[in-house]
């Protein structure tokens, strides 16, 4: 997170680009930190539907993914 907070402002200062980050699950604090440093969007893919999520992922829930998705909006 610290590396992102360092490099994003440098990139935005040099180039006229929008920054999209793909960093996995995010806490509310992490989402706010990304916004504060200049990240414009967060990419967070939903791998499958809720009914099958437990078949492909055991480290977090479908709800965890939706929470992160909502924080990036």
ABEGO torsion letter per residue (X at the ends): XAAAAAAAAAAAAABBBBBBBBAEBBBAAAAAAAAAAGBABBBBBBABBAAAAAAABAABBAAAAAAAAAAAX
